[in-house]
Each structure stands twice: as structure tokens, then as C-alpha cells.
Amino acid sequence: MTVFSTVHVAFKALLRNPTRALLTTLGIVIGIAAVITMMEIGNGSSQSIKSSIEKMGANTILVLP
């Protein structure tokens, strides 16, 4: 099969099942958005914690066993 015929078959399948194509696309978009959101929340909280520790100063943290 050539690339053109493969693309043609793929588009025919998408047109035959529009609901499935829409739901699949929606799932992919939601999944990518969730991953990006969680990564940004993690980065933001990390920066917030670093900022709080820097505000306290270098000699105020005491770690005891």
C-alpha cells in the first residue's frame, strides 16, 4: 500500500464513524490537557516551596533526627 492509499482508507474510516472519531479526539485532547496541567501544578508548587524556603533565610532551618 502506498502512503496515499493508506491516508485515503484512514479518511474513509473517519467519515464512516464520525462519533467514534470525535470521542477519540476528545479523549486525546483531555488526556494531553490533564498531563500538561499536572506538570504545571507540580512546577508551580515546587517554585512556591523554594521561594518560601529562600524567604526564611539560610540559617533558620534545623533538621534533627
Phi, psi and omega in degrees: 000138177274170180296319181299315181292326177295316178296320179298314179296320180296316179293324177297319179294321178296320181287332178286329183234070184293326180293317179296320179296318179296315181293323177295315178298317179298318178297318179295316180297315180296319179296315179295318179297321180295317179296314180297318179298314181294323178295318181290324176296318178297316179295318180295317179291325177297315178296323179295318179294316178299319180296318179296319180293320179294326179292329181290332181105166185280336186250018182257351180267126181238122181249122180241147178287000000 
